[in-house]
């Protein structure tokens, strides 16, 4: 089952991180910084968190342990870096990196949310429009023409088209319903999430979007962890959790095992078809030149740029594609519903 912990809004976590960084750098202890954030906090989630942290710190627990035990979930890289900060005794050097990470994630998420608003509105209107047509519109029209036209040949032809329209509408409703239910179950049942994630990586176009976002998060995490002294193999196993796709998480776990068993970094990555060829090529070059750490920084920069370009392309493509789709639906309704309707009206007249 999925994690039942509550989620913190990215904006709230950003504010908490920046405030904690500012207070620690001003010379306050972690306990006093958390207490001050609690006293000035105006949001319910941060208020509850800081009260819990304040009580736990007073009893001698570390901030990373308290984050693991609290009722709110943190991004995997976030809790991982806080743990590193606790171990090295320097949270103030970790927090600016976390703030950068959260800002970049928010930027990527906001772009895709903005790109998906228009499609979501169109699909919602299509769903309710088809539902209303099937439930209320078509039965009324059938009753009307049954009374007026009896069993004429044109009425039979019209009824046949109505049946075809009903079937098409029911199929559309079923497809949308299945997609919505699957999306809900993905959050609650791990096996469904894994199977759908494997399927998504096989769909052209969608697989590229998912891979680009997850590889960006992964390379950013590896770069950040290695920069703070974590060995590459350990960084890979910790960084895998920032990926949203379960199949990619599984692949990075296998890569970690291969590295631990003595396999080279290039060979560990190259055997997996889901890993982009560009990433494999750059890792091979970095390994041969002894600059593996620099490679992950370059890959992060490249995929960050790719996300910007991809979002721009999506925003440019979505509107005309949906316009064509809606136009096709309208033409279908005209040819199979409106035209026969007027033809039958003419016969009755």
C-alpha positions as CSV (number, residue, x, y, z in Angstrom):
1,X,0.0,0.0,0.0
2,X,1.1,3.6,-0.6
3,X,2.4,5.8,2.1
4,X,-0.4,7.2,4.3
5,X,1.7,10.2,5.5
6,X,0.3,13.6,4.7
7,X,2.1,15.7,2.1
8,X,3.5,19.2,2.7
9,X,2.9,21.8,0.0
10,X,6.1,22.6,-1.9
11,X,5.7,26.4,-1.2
12,X,5.4,25.7,2.6
13,X,8.4,23.4,2.5
14,X,10.3,26.1,0.5
15,X,9.5,28.7,3.1
16,X,10.4,26.4,6.0
17,X,13.8,25.5,4.4
18,X,14.7,29.1,3.6
19,X,13.8,30.3,7.1
20,X,15.7,27.5,8.8
21,X,18.7,28.2,6.6
22,X,18.6,31.9,7.4
23,X,18.3,31.3,11.2
24,X,21.1,28.6,11.3
25,X,23.4,30.9,9.4
26,X,22.7,33.7,11.8
27,X,24.2,31.6,14.6
28,X,21.1,30.1,16.2
29,X,21.0,26.4,17.2
30,X,18.7,23.9,15.4
31,X,16.3,23.9,18.4
32,X,16.1,27.7,18.7
33,X,15.7,28.0,15.0
34,X,12.8,25.5,14.9
35,X,11.2,27.2,18.0
36,X,11.4,30.6,16.3
37,X,9.8,29.3,13.0
38,X,7.0,27.8,15.1
39,X,6.3,31.1,16.9
40,X,5.9,32.9,13.6
41,X,4.3,30.2,11.5
42,X,0.8,30.8,10.1
43,X,0.2,27.5,8.2
44,X,-1.2,24.4,9.9
45,X,1.3,21.9,8.5
46,X,4.4,23.9,9.4
47,X,2.9,24.7,12.8
48,X,2.3,21.0,13.6
49,X,5.7,20.0,12.2
50,X,7.7,22.6,14.1
51,X,5.9,21.8,17.4
52,X,6.7,18.1,16.9
53,X,10.4,18.9,16.0
54,X,10.7,21.2,18.9
55,X,9.5,18.6,21.4
56,X,11.7,15.9,19.8
57,X,14.8,18.0,19.7
58,X,14.3,18.9,23.3
59,X,14.4,15.2,24.2
60,X,17.7,14.7,22.3
61,X,16.5,13.3,18.9
62,X,18.1,14.5,15.6
63,X,16.1,16.4,13.0
64,X,16.5,13.6,10.4
65,X,15.1,10.9,12.8
66,X,12.2,13.2,13.6
67,X,11.5,13.7,9.9
68,X,11.3,9.9,9.4
69,X,8.9,9.5,12.3
70,X,6.6,12.4,11.8
71,X,3.2,12.3,10.2
72,X,4.3,14.3,7.1
73,X,6.3,12.9,4.2
74,X,9.3,14.7,2.8
75,X,10.9,14.3,-0.6
76,X,13.4,11.4,-0.5
77,X,16.4,13.6,-1.3
78,X,15.3,16.2,1.2
79,X,15.3,13.7,4.2
80,X,18.5,12.1,2.9
81,X,20.4,15.4,2.8
82,X,19.1,16.4,6.2
83,X,20.5,13.0,7.5
84,X,23.9,13.9,5.9
85,X,23.8,17.3,7.5
86,X,23.1,15.7,10.9
87,X,26.0,13.3,10.5
88,X,28.5,16.0,9.4
89,X,27.1,18.5,12.0
90,X,26.5,21.2,9.4
91,X,22.9,21.5,8.4
92,X,23.5,25.1,7.3
93,X,25.6,24.0,4.4
94,X,23.0,21.5,3.2
95,X,19.9,23.7,3.4
96,X,20.8,26.0,0.4
97,X,21.1,22.9,-1.8
98,X,17.7,21.7,-0.6
99,X,16.2,25.0,-1.3
100,X,17.6,24.9,-4.9
101,X,16.3,21.4,-5.3
102,X,12.8,22.3,-4.2
103,X,12.7,25.4,-6.4
104,X,13.7,23.4,-9.5
105,X,11.2,20.7,-8.7
106,X,8.5,23.3,-8.3
107,X,9.4,25.0,-11.5
108,X,9.2,21.7,-13.4
109,X,5.9,20.7,-11.7
110,X,4.3,24.1,-12.4
111,X,5.2,24.0,-16.1
112,X,3.5,20.6,-16.5
113,X,0.5,21.6,-14.4
114,X,0.1,24.7,-16.6
115,X,0.4,22.5,-19.7
116,X,-2.2,20.1,-18.5
117,X,-4.9,22.5,-17.4
118,X,-6.3,23.0,-20.9
119,X,-6.4,19.3,-21.7
120,X,-8.0,18.5,-18.4
121,X,-10.8,21.1,-19.0
122,X,-11.5,19.8,-22.5
123,X,-11.6,16.1,-21.3
124,X,-13.8,17.0,-18.4
125,X,-16.3,18.9,-20.6
126,X,-16.2,16.0,-23.1
127,X,-17.0,13.5,-20.4
128,X,-20.0,15.4,-19.0
129,X,-21.2,16.3,-22.5
130,X,-21.2,12.7,-23.7
131,X,-22.7,11.6,-20.4
132,X,-25.6,14.2,-20.7
133,X,-26.1,13.2,-24.3
134,X,-26.5,9.5,-23.5
135,X,-28.5,9.9,-20.4
136,X,-30.8,12.8,-21.2
137,X,-30.5,13.9,-24.8
138,X,-30.8,10.8,-26.9
139,X,-33.7,9.1,-25.0
140,X,-35.9,12.3,-25.3
141,X,-35.2,12.5,-29.1
142,X,-36.0,8.8,-29.5
143,X,-39.3,9.2,-27.7
144,X,-40.2,12.2,-29.9
145,X,-39.5,10.5,-33.2
146,X,-41.2,7.3,-32.1
147,X,-44.4,9.2,-31.6
148,X,-44.1,11.3,-34.8
149,X,-42.7,8.9,-37.3
150,X,-43.8,5.4,-36.2
151,X,-41.7,2.7,-37.9
152,X,-40.7,4.3,-41.1
153,X,-37.5,3.2,-42.9
154,X,-35.8,6.5,-42.2
155,X,-36.7,6.2,-38.5
156,X,-35.1,2.8,-38.4
157,X,-31.9,4.2,-40.1
158,X,-31.9,7.0,-37.6
159,X,-32.3,4.6,-34.7
160,X,-29.4,2.6,-36.0
161,X,-27.2,5.7,-36.0
162,X,-28.4,6.6,-32.5
163,X,-27.4,3.1,-31.3
164,X,-23.9,3.6,-32.9
165,X,-23.7,7.0,-31.2
166,X,-24.6,5.4,-27.9
167,X,-21.9,2.7,-28.3
168,X,-19.3,5.3,-29.2
169,X,-20.3,7.5,-26.2
170,X,-20.2,4.5,-23.8
171,X,-16.7,3.6,-25.0
172,X,-15.5,7.1,-24.4
173,X,-17.0,7.2,-20.9
174,X,-15.5,3.8,-20.1
175,X,-12.0,4.8,-21.3
176,X,-12.1,8.0,-19.3
177,X,-13.4,6.2,-16.2
178,X,-10.8,3.5,-16.5
179,X,-8.0,6.1,-16.7
180,X,-9.4,8.0,-13.6
181,X,-9.8,4.8,-11.6
182,X,-6.3,3.6,-12.6
183,X,-4.9,6.9,-11.5
184,X,-6.5,6.6,-8.1
185,X,-5.4,3.0,-7.6
186,X,-1.8,3.9,-8.6
187,X,-1.6,5.9,-5.4
188,X,-2.8,3.1,-3.2
189,X,-1.7,-0.2,-4.7
190,X,2.0,-0.7,-5.4
191,X,1.6,-3.6,-7.9
192,X,-0.7,-1.5,-10.1
193,X,1.7,1.4,-10.0
194,X,4.6,-0.8,-11.0
195,X,2.7,-2.4,-13.9
196,X,1.4,0.9,-15.2
197,X,4.8,2.5,-14.9
198,X,6.3,-0.4,-17.0
199,X,3.5,0.2,-19.6
200,X,4.1,4.0,-19.7
201,X,7.8,3.5,-20.5
202,X,6.7,1.5,-23.6
203,X,4.4,4.2,-25.0
204,X,6.2,6.5,-27.5
205,X,6.2,10.2,-26.5
206,X,5.0,9.6,-23.0
207,X,8.1,7.4,-22.2
208,X,10.3,10.3,-23.3
209,X,8.6,12.8,-21.0
210,X,8.7,10.5,-18.0
211,X,12.3,9.5,-18.5
212,X,13.5,13.1,-19.0
213,X,11.9,14.3,-15.8
214,X,13.1,11.3,-13.7
215,X,16.6,11.3,-15.1
216,X,16.9,15.0,-14.3
217,X,15.8,14.4,-10.7
218,X,18.2,11.4,-10.5
219,X,21.2,13.2,-11.9
220,X,20.6,16.2,-9.6
221,X,20.4,13.9,-6.6
222,X,23.5,12.0,-7.5
223,X,25.4,15.2,-8.1
224,X,24.3,16.7,-4.8
225,X,25.0,13.6,-2.8
226,X,28.5,13.0,-4.2
227,X,29.3,16.7,-3.7
228,X,28.7,16.2,0.0
229,X,31.0,13.2,0.3
230,X,28.7,10.2,-0.5
231,X,30.3,7.4,-2.6
232,X,28.8,7.1,-6.1
233,X,27.3,3.6,-5.5
234,X,25.7,4.8,-2.3
235,X,24.5,8.0,-4.0
236,X,22.8,6.0,-6.8
237,X,20.8,3.8,-4.4
238,X,19.7,6.9,-2.3
239,X,19.0,9.0,-5.4
240,X,16.7,6.3,-7.0
241,X,13.9,7.3,-4.6
242,X,13.6,10.8,-6.3
243,X,12.2,9.0,-9.4
244,X,8.5,8.8,-9.8
245,X,8.5,5.8,-12.1
246,X,8.8,2.5,-10.2
247,X,10.4,0.7,-13.1
248,X,13.2,3.2,-13.2
249,X,13.7,2.9,-9.5
250,X,14.0,-0.9,-10.0
251,X,16.6,-0.4,-12.7
252,X,18.7,2.0,-10.6
253,X,18.6,-0.6,-7.7
254,X,20.0,-3.2,-10.2
255,X,22.7,-0.7,-11.3
256,X,23.7,-0.2,-7.6
257,X,24.0,-4.0,-7.1
258,X,26.1,-4.3,-10.2
259,X,28.5,-1.5,-9.0
260,X,28.8,-3.1,-5.6
261,X,29.7,-6.5,-7.3
262,X,32.5,-4.8,-9.2
263,X,31.0,-4.0,-12.5
264,X,32.0,-0.8,-14.3
265,X,29.6,2.2,-14.2
266,X,29.3,2.2,-18.0
267,X,28.5,-1.5,-18.2
268,X,26.0,-1.2,-15.3
269,X,24.1,1.5,-17.1
270,X,24.4,0.3,-20.7
271,X,22.5,-3.0,-20.3
272,X,19.2,-1.2,-19.6
273,X,17.2,-0.1,-22.6
274,X,15.2,2.5,-20.6
275,X,18.4,4.5,-19.9
276,X,18.9,7.2,-22.6
277,X,21.8,6.6,-24.9
278,X,23.2,10.1,-24.3
279,X,23.4,9.4,-20.6
280,X,25.2,6.1,-21.2
281,X,27.6,7.7,-23.7
282,X,28.5,10.5,-21.3
283,X,29.0,8.1,-18.4
284,X,31.4,6.1,-20.5
285,X,33.4,9.2,-21.3
286,X,33.4,10.4,-17.7
287,X,34.5,7.0,-16.4
288,X,37.4,6.7,-18.9
289,X,38.6,10.3,-18.1
290,X,38.1,9.9,-14.4
291,X,35.6,12.7,-14.2
292,X,32.4,10.8,-13.3
293,X,31.2,13.5,-10.8
294,X,31.4,16.2,-13.5
295,X,29.4,14.0,-15.9
296,X,26.4,13.9,-13.5
297,X,26.6,17.7,-13.3
298,X,26.6,18.0,-17.1
299,X,23.8,15.5,-17.4
300,X,21.7,17.5,-14.9
301,X,22.3,20.7,-16.8
302,X,21.4,19.0,-20.1
303,X,18.2,17.4,-18.8
304,X,17.1,20.6,-17.1
305,X,17.4,22.3,-20.5
306,X,15.5,19.4,-22.1
307,X,12.6,19.8,-19.7
308,X,12.4,23.5,-20.6
309,X,12.4,22.8,-24.3
310,X,10.0,19.9,-23.9
311,X,7.5,22.0,-21.9
312,X,7.6,24.7,-24.6
313,X,7.0,22.1,-27.3
314,X,4.1,20.6,-25.4
315,X,2.4,23.9,-24.8
316,X,2.7,24.6,-28.5
317,X,1.3,21.2,-29.6
318,X,-1.5,20.6,-27.0
319,X,-3.8,23.4,-28.1
320,X,-3.9,22.6,-31.9
321,X,-4.1,18.9,-31.2
322,X,-7.0,19.3,-28.9
323,X,-8.7,21.7,-31.3
324,X,-8.4,19.1,-34.1
325,X,-9.7,16.4,-31.7
326,X,-12.8,18.5,-30.6
327,X,-13.4,19.4,-34.2
328,X,-13.4,15.7,-35.2
329,X,-15.9,14.9,-32.4
330,X,-18.2,17.7,-33.6
331,X,-18.0,16.5,-37.3
332,X,-18.8,13.0,-36.2
333,X,-21.8,14.2,-34.3
334,X,-23.0,16.3,-37.2
335,X,-22.6,13.4,-39.8
336,X,-24.1,10.7,-37.6
337,X,-26.7,12.7,-35.6
338,X,-27.6,16.1,-36.8
339,X,-27.8,15.3,-40.6
340,X,-30.0,12.2,-40.1
341,X,-32.1,14.3,-37.6
342,X,-32.9,17.0,-40.1
343,X,-33.5,14.4,-42.8
344,X,-36.1,12.7,-40.6
345,X,-37.7,16.0,-39.8
346,X,-38.1,16.7,-43.5
347,X,-39.8,13.4,-44.1
348,X,-42.2,13.9,-41.2
349,X,-43.0,17.4,-42.6
